[in-house]
Amino acid sequence: MKNALGIEMRQITYQVGGCTSFPTDMLRYDSAEPATQGDAALIRECSTIPYLLNPYPVRIRLRSLYMATCGRWQSFGWPVNGEYSNKEARHA
C-alpha cells in the first residue's frame, strides 16, 4: 500500500477484543478499517445497544498503515490482542 507521496508502506494488522459496545470512533482515530467483511459485520453487530448486555468477548481484526494506540483502545475496554504485519498475520 502506498501513502499520499507514493512511498510504499507496510500495512499493520492487529486484533482488538471486548464485550462492550464497539468504539467506532477509534477506527477514525487510528486510521483503521476492518480486515475482512466478517470483521465489518462484527463491528456493526457490536455497535448496537443490545450488545451492551452481551457477556461474551468478541475479537475483531483491523488493518491500518499506523500502529494501534493501545492505551486508548484499552481505555474503551477493547485492548489490542497482538499487532503484526500482514506477512506475519495469524488467525485467531
ROTIZA-193657 format. One line per field, with one value per atom (N, C-alpha, C, O): residue number from 1; atom name; x, y, z. Coordinates in steps of 0.2 Angstrom, whole numbers, plus 5000, padded with zeros to 4 digits. Example, Ala and Ser with C-alpha at 12.3 -4.5 7.8 and 13.67 -1.06 7.14 Angstrom:
2
resi: [1, 1, 1, 1, 2, 2, 2, 2]
name: [N, CA, C, O, N, CA, C, O]
c1: [5066, 5062, 5066, 5071, 5064, 5068, 5064, 5067]
c2: [4972, 4978, 4984, 4983, 4989, 4995, 5000, 5006]
c3: [5039, 5039, 5039, 5042, 5035, 5036, 5039, 5040]
***
This chain:
92
resi: [1, 1, 1, 1, 2, 2, 2, 2, 3, 3, 3, 3, 4, 4, 4, 4, 5, 5, 5, 5, 6, 6, 6, 6, 7, 7, 7, 7, 8, 8, 8, 8, 9, 9, 9, 9, 10, 10, 10, 10, 11, 11, 11, 11, 12, 12, 12, 12, 13, 13, 13, 13, 14, 14, 14, 14, 15, 15, 15, 15, 16, 16, 16, 16, 17, 17, 17, 17, 18, 18, 18, 18, 19, 19, 19, 19, 20, 20, 20, 20, 21, 21, 21, 21, 22, 22, 22, 22, 23, 23, 23, 23, 24, 24, 24, 24, 25, 25, 25, 25, 26, 26, 26, 26, 27, 27, 27, 27, 28, 28, 28, 28, 29, 29, 29, 29, 30, 30, 30, 30, 31, 31, 31, 31, 32, 32, 32, 32, 33, 33, 33, 33, 34, 34, 34, 34, 35, 35, 35, 35, 36, 36, 36, 36, 37, 37, 37, 37, 38, 38, 38, 38, 39, 39, 39, 39, 40, 40, 40, 40, 41, 41, 41, 41, 42, 42, 42, 42, 43, 43, 43, 43, 44, 44, 44, 44, 45, 45, 45, 45, 46, 46, 46, 46, 47, 47, 47, 47, 48, 48, 48, 48, 49, 49, 49, 49, 50, 50, 50, 50, 51, 51, 51, 51, 52, 52, 52, 52, 53, 53, 53, 53, 54, 54, 54, 54, 55, 55, 55, 55, 56, 56, 56, 56, 57, 57, 57, 57, 58, 58, 58, 58, 59, 59, 59, 59, 60, 60, 60, 60, 61, 61, 61, 61, 62, 62, 62, 62, 63, 63, 63, 63, 64, 64, 64, 64, 65, 65, 65, 65, 66, 66, 66, 66, 67, 67, 67, 67, 68, 68, 68, 68, 69, 69, 69, 69, 70, 70, 70, 70, 71, 71, 71, 71, 72, 72, 72, 72, 73, 73, 73, 73, 74, 74, 74, 74, 75, 75, 75, 75, 76, 76, 76, 76, 77, 77, 77, 77, 78, 78, 78, 78, 79, 79, 79, 79, 80, 80, 80, 80, 81, 81, 81, 81, 82, 82, 82, 82, 83, 83, 83, 83, 84, 84, 84, 84, 85, 85, 85, 85, 86, 86, 86, 86, 87, 87, 87, 87, 88, 88, 88, 88, 89, 89, 89, 89, 90, 90, 90, 90, 91, 91, 91, 91, 92, 92, 92, 92]
name: [N, CA, C, O, N, CA, C, O, N, CA, C, O, N, CA, C, O, N, CA, C, O, N, CA, C, O, N, CA, C, O, N, CA, C, O, N, CA, C, O, N, CA, C, O, N, CA, C, O, N, CA, C, O, N, CA, C, O, N, CA, C, O, N, CA, C, O, N, CA, C, O, N, CA, C, O, N, CA, C, O, N, CA, C, O, N, CA, C, O, N, CA, C, O, N, CA, C, O, N, CA, C, O, N, CA, C, O, N, CA, C, O, N, CA, C, O, N, CA, C, O, N, CA, C, O, N, CA, C, O, N, CA, C, O, N, CA, C, O, N, CA, C, O, N, CA, C, O, N, CA, C, O, N, CA, C, O, N, CA, C, O, N, CA, C, O, N, CA, C, O, N, CA, C, O, N, CA, C, O, N, CA, C, O, N, CA, C, O, N, CA, C, O, N, CA, C, O, N, CA, C, O, N, CA, C, O, N, CA, C, O, N, CA, C, O, N, CA, C, O, N, CA, C, O, N, CA, C, O, N, CA, C, O, N, CA, C, O, N, CA, C, O, N, CA, C, O, N, CA, C, O, N, CA, C, O, N, CA, C, O, N, CA, C, O, N, CA, C, O, N, CA, C, O, N, CA, C, O, N, CA, C, O, N, CA, C, O, N, CA, C, O, N, CA, C, O, N, CA, C, O, N, CA, C, O, N, CA, C, O, N, CA, C, O, N, CA, C, O, N, CA, C, O, N, CA, C, O, N, CA, C, O, N, CA, C, O, N, CA, C, O, N, CA, C, O, N, CA, C, O, N, CA, C, O, N, CA, C, O, N, CA, C, O, N, CA, C, O, N, CA, C, O, N, CA, C, O, N, CA, C, O, N, CA, C, O, N, CA, C, O, N, CA, C, O, N, CA, C, O, N, CA, C, O, N, CA, C, O, N, CA, C, O]
c1: [5004, 5000, 5004, 5009, 5003, 5007, 5003, 4997, 5007, 5004, 5003, 5004, 5001, 5000, 5006, 5005, 5012, 5018, 5020, 5025, 5017, 5018, 5024, 5026, 5025, 5030, 5027, 5021, 5030, 5027, 5027, 5032, 5021, 5021, 5018, 5014, 5021, 5019, 5012, 5011, 5007, 5001, 5001, 5004, 4998, 4998, 4992, 4986, 4991, 4985, 4986, 4991, 4980, 4980, 4973, 4968, 4973, 4966, 4964, 4969, 4958, 4956, 4950, 4947, 4949, 4944, 4940, 4943, 4934, 4930, 4923, 4921, 4919, 4912, 4907, 4902, 4909, 4905, 4904, 4906, 4900, 4899, 4905, 4910, 4906, 4912, 4913, 4909, 4919, 4921, 4922, 4928, 4917, 4918, 4923, 4926, 4923, 4927, 4934, 4938, 4936, 4943, 4946, 4952, 4941, 4943, 4946, 4951, 4942, 4945, 4951, 4956, 4951, 4957, 4963, 4969, 4963, 4969, 4969, 4974, 4965, 4965, 4965, 4969, 4960, 4960, 4953, 4949, 4953, 4947, 4947, 4952, 4941, 4940, 4945, 4945, 4948, 4952, 4948, 4951, 4942, 4938, 4931, 4929, 4927, 4919, 4916, 4912, 4919, 4917, 4918, 4914, 4924, 4925, 4921, 4919, 4919, 4915, 4908, 4905, 4906, 4899, 4899, 4894, 4905, 4905, 4905, 4902, 4908, 4908, 4901, 4899, 4897, 4890, 4886, 4882, 4887, 4884, 4885, 4881, 4892, 4894, 4893, 4894, 4890, 4889, 4881, 4879, 4877, 4870, 4869, 4873, 4864, 4863, 4862, 4865, 4858, 4858, 4864, 4865, 4869, 4876, 4879, 4883, 4877, 4880, 4879, 4882, 4874, 4872, 4876, 4875, 4879, 4882, 4888, 4893, 4889, 4894, 4900, 4905, 4899, 4904, 4909, 4907, 4916, 4920, 4921, 4920, 4922, 4922, 4929, 4932, 4932, 4939, 4937, 4934, 4940, 4940, 4946, 4950, 4948, 4954, 4953, 4949, 4958, 4958, 4965, 4970, 4965, 4971, 4972, 4967, 4978, 4980, 4987, 4991, 4989, 4996, 5000, 5006, 4996, 5000, 4999, 4994, 5003, 5002, 4996, 4994, 4993, 4987, 4989, 4995, 4985, 4985, 4983, 4977, 4987, 4985, 4982, 4976, 4984, 4982, 4975, 4970, 4974, 4967, 4962, 4956, 4964, 4959, 4957, 4952, 4962, 4961, 4957, 4952, 4957, 4953, 4945, 4941, 4944, 4937, 4935, 4929, 4939, 4938, 4939, 4936, 4943, 4944, 4952, 4955, 4955, 4963, 4965, 4962, 4971, 4974, 4977, 4981, 4975, 4977, 4983, 4982, 4987, 4993, 4993, 4988, 4999, 5000, 5005, 5011, 5004, 5008, 5007, 5001, 5011, 5010, 5007, 5006, 5004, 5000, 5004, 5002, 5011, 5015, 5016, 5017, 5015, 5015, 5009, 5008, 5003, 4997, 4995, 4997, 4992, 4990, 4982, 4980, 4979, 4972, 4970, 4973, 4966, 4964, 4958, 4956]
c2: [4994, 5000, 5006, 5006, 5011, 5017, 5023, 5023, 5028, 5033, 5039, 5038, 5045, 5050, 5053, 5055, 5051, 5053, 5048, 5048, 5042, 5037, 5032, 5028, 5033, 5029, 5022, 5023, 5017, 5010, 5010, 5011, 5008, 5007, 5001, 4998, 4998, 4991, 4992, 4996, 4988, 4988, 4984, 4978, 4987, 4983, 4980, 4983, 4974, 4971, 4969, 4967, 4971, 4970, 4967, 4968, 4965, 4962, 4966, 4967, 4968, 4970, 4966, 4962, 4966, 4962, 4965, 4969, 4964, 4967, 4964, 4960, 4966, 4964, 4970, 4968, 4976, 4981, 4984, 4981, 4989, 4992, 4994, 4997, 4993, 4994, 5002, 5005, 5004, 5011, 5013, 5013, 5014, 5015, 5021, 5021, 5026, 5032, 5030, 5034, 5025, 5023, 5021, 5021, 5019, 5017, 5024, 5024, 5029, 5036, 5038, 5040, 5037, 5039, 5036, 5039, 5029, 5025, 5025, 5021, 5028, 5027, 5020, 5017, 5016, 5009, 5007, 5011, 5001, 4998, 4991, 4988, 4988, 4981, 4977, 4979, 4971, 4967, 4963, 4962, 4961, 4957, 4959, 4963, 4957, 4958, 4955, 4958, 4950, 4947, 4951, 4952, 4955, 4959, 4965, 4968, 4968, 4973, 4972, 4976, 4965, 4963, 4963, 4965, 4961, 4961, 4968, 4969, 4972, 4979, 4982, 4985, 4981, 4983, 4980, 4983, 4973, 4970, 4972, 4973, 4974, 4976, 4983, 4986, 4987, 4994, 4995, 5001, 4990, 4991, 4991, 4988, 4994, 4995, 4988, 4987, 4983, 4977, 4973, 4969, 4975, 4972, 4974, 4970, 4979, 4982, 4976, 4976, 4972, 4967, 4960, 4956, 4960, 4954, 4952, 4956, 4946, 4945, 4941, 4940, 4940, 4936, 4941, 4945, 4940, 4944, 4943, 4937, 4948, 4947, 4949, 4954, 4946, 4948, 4951, 4947, 4956, 4959, 4961, 4964, 4959, 4961, 4967, 4968, 4972, 4978, 4979, 4976, 4984, 4985, 4992, 4996, 4995, 5002, 5002, 4997, 5008, 5010, 5012, 5013, 5013, 5015, 5010, 5006, 5011, 5006, 5008, 5014, 5004, 5005, 5009, 5008, 5013, 5017, 5012, 5013, 5008, 5003, 5005, 5003, 5010, 5013, 5016, 5015, 5019, 5022, 5016, 5017, 5011, 5005, 5002, 5001, 5002, 4999, 5003, 5000, 5010, 5014, 5013, 5015, 5011, 5009, 5002, 5000, 4998, 4991, 4986, 4981, 4989, 4984, 4984, 4987, 4980, 4980, 4977, 4973, 4979, 4976, 4969, 4969, 4964, 4957, 4955, 4949, 4959, 4957, 4962, 4965, 4963, 4968, 4965, 4963, 4964, 4961, 4963, 4966, 4962, 4964, 4959, 4953, 4960, 4955, 4949, 4943, 4950, 4944, 4939, 4933, 4942, 4938, 4937, 4934, 4939, 4938, 4931, 4926, 4930, 4923, 4923, 4929, 4918, 4918, 4916, 4911, 4920, 4918, 4913, 4911]
c3: [5000, 5000, 5000, 5004, 4996, 4996, 4999, 4999, 5002, 5005, 5000, 4994, 5002, 4998, 4994, 4988, 4996, 4992, 4988, 4984, 4987, 4983, 4986, 4983, 4993, 4996, 4998, 5002, 4997, 4999, 5007, 5010, 5010, 5017, 5019, 5015, 5024, 5026, 5030, 5035, 5028, 5032, 5038, 5038, 5044, 5050, 5051, 5050, 5053, 5055, 5063, 5065, 5066, 5073, 5076, 5072, 5081, 5084, 5090, 5095, 5091, 5097, 5100, 5096, 5106, 5109, 5115, 5119, 5115, 5120, 5121, 5116, 5126, 5126, 5128, 5131, 5126, 5127, 5120, 5115, 5119, 5113, 5109, 5113, 5103, 5099, 5099, 5097, 5100, 5100, 5092, 5090, 5088, 5081, 5080, 5074, 5084, 5083, 5083, 5080, 5086, 5086, 5079, 5077, 5074, 5068, 5064, 5061, 5065, 5063, 5066, 5063, 5073, 5077, 5075, 5074, 5073, 5071, 5064, 5061, 5060, 5053, 5051, 5047, 5054, 5053, 5050, 5049, 5047, 5044, 5046, 5048, 5045, 5047, 5042, 5036, 5044, 5040, 5035, 5029, 5037, 5032, 5033, 5037, 5028, 5028, 5035, 5037, 5037, 5043, 5049, 5054, 5049, 5054, 5054, 5059, 5048, 5047, 5050, 5053, 5049, 5051, 5059, 5062, 5062, 5069, 5072, 5077, 5069, 5071, 5071, 5076, 5066, 5065, 5071, 5074, 5072, 5077, 5084, 5089, 5085, 5092, 5093, 5099, 5088, 5089, 5091, 5092, 5092, 5093, 5101, 5105, 5103, 5110, 5114, 5119, 5111, 5114, 5116, 5120, 5112, 5113, 5119, 5122, 5122, 5128, 5134, 5139, 5133, 5138, 5137, 5141, 5131, 5129, 5134, 5134, 5137, 5142, 5138, 5141, 5132, 5128, 5124, 5120, 5126, 5122, 5114, 5113, 5110, 5103, 5101, 5104, 5096, 5094, 5086, 5082, 5085, 5078, 5076, 5079, 5069, 5066, 5062, 5059, 5063, 5060, 5056, 5057, 5051, 5047, 5047, 5046, 5046, 5046, 5044, 5043, 5042, 5040, 5046, 5045, 5052, 5058, 5063, 5063, 5068, 5074, 5078, 5078, 5081, 5085, 5092, 5094, 5094, 5100, 5106, 5108, 5108, 5113, 5119, 5121, 5122, 5128, 5127, 5131, 5121, 5120, 5119, 5121, 5115, 5114, 5121, 5123, 5125, 5132, 5136, 5140, 5135, 5139, 5137, 5141, 5132, 5129, 5131, 5129, 5134, 5136, 5130, 5130, 5125, 5119, 5118, 5114, 5123, 5122, 5116, 5113, 5113, 5107, 5109, 5114, 5106, 5107, 5102, 5100, 5101, 5096, 5090, 5088, 5088, 5082, 5078, 5080, 5071, 5067, 5060, 5058, 5056, 5048, 5045, 5048, 5039, 5035, 5034, 5034, 5033, 5031, 5037, 5036, 5043, 5049, 5052, 5058, 5049, 5052, 5053, 5050, 5059, 5061, 5063, 5065, 5062, 5063, 5070, 5072, 5073, 5080, 5080, 5085]
***
